[in-house]
Amino acid sequence: WAMYINTNGGSVPTGPQSATEAFGSSNLSTGSSGNYVRNVQLCLSNSPYRLYTGTVDGDFGNLTYSAVASYQAAKGLPSDGIVGSLTKTALWGDYQSLLENSGY
């Protein structure tokens, strides 16, 4: 994560600066794990979607698959449960809003 200095002189983490930084360059699907999956889960567990109801643990399992497929359907994307380039682009806008609403 990048850092910036807040008005009190402390450093505060900022979020990723691109869809690739947030979700990686490879497709994410069942069996994937790590921070990129965690970012997908975080995005889909928050408003306005609240599609992911599991623990934000970075493991792409059945709940993540279902949430991704539902998100894709809501966005008019092919609903295959795989986080590829089209899904990452759509998620990126929502993820930026989530970070802004969280104060980052």
C-alpha positions, -999 to 999 in steps of 0.1 A, spaced: 0 0 0 11 35 -7 13 60 22 4 96 26 9 121 55 -23 132 72 -27 167 87 -17 155 121 17 144 108 11 107 109 11 84 79 -21 67 68 -23 39 43 -39 47 10 -56 21 -12 -44 7 -45 -41 31 -74 -54 9 -102 -76 -22 -107 -44 -42 -113 -30 -31 -79 -63 -40 -62 -71 -73 -79 -39 -84 -96 -32 -91 -133 -43 -128 -134 -79 -140 -133 -92 -149 -98 -113 -180 -94 -122 -209 -71 -89 -219 -54 -72 -185 -57 -61 -169 -24 -43 -138 -11 -48 -101 -8 -64 -97 -43 -91 -122 -33 -95 -104 0 -100 -71 -19 -127 -87 -40 -144 -101 -8 -142 -67 9 -157 -49 -20 -186 -74 -24 -193 -75 13 -200 -38 16 -226 -14 4 -243 -12 -21 -240 -49 -29 -235 -69 3 -233 -100 -19 -204 -117 0 -215 -128 35 -185 -149 45 -153 -140 64 -130 -117 44 -101 -142 45 -86 -141 11 -97 -176 1 -118 -179 -31 -143 -206 -22 -180 -212 -29 -193 -181 -11 -169 -159 -31 -178 -176 -63 -215 -170 -57 -209 -134 -47 -188 -128 -79 -214 -145 -101 -242 -124 -86 -222 -92 -89 -215 -100 -126 -252 -106 -132 -261 -73 -115 -236 -55 -137 -247 -72 -170 -214 -91 -173 -210 -128 -182 -219 -145 -149 -191 -171 -148 -178 -165 -112 -143 -157 -125 -128 -123 -117 -113 -114 -151 -106 -81 -167 -142 -70 -172 -152 -78 -137 -120 -62 -123 -129 -30 -142 -164 -29 -128 -152 -38 -93 -125 -11 -94 -151 17 -95 -170 2 -66 -137 -4 -47 -127 33 -51 -160 44 -37 -156 20 -7 -121 34 0 -134 70 -2 -163 63 21 -139 47 46 -118 78 47 -89 67 25 
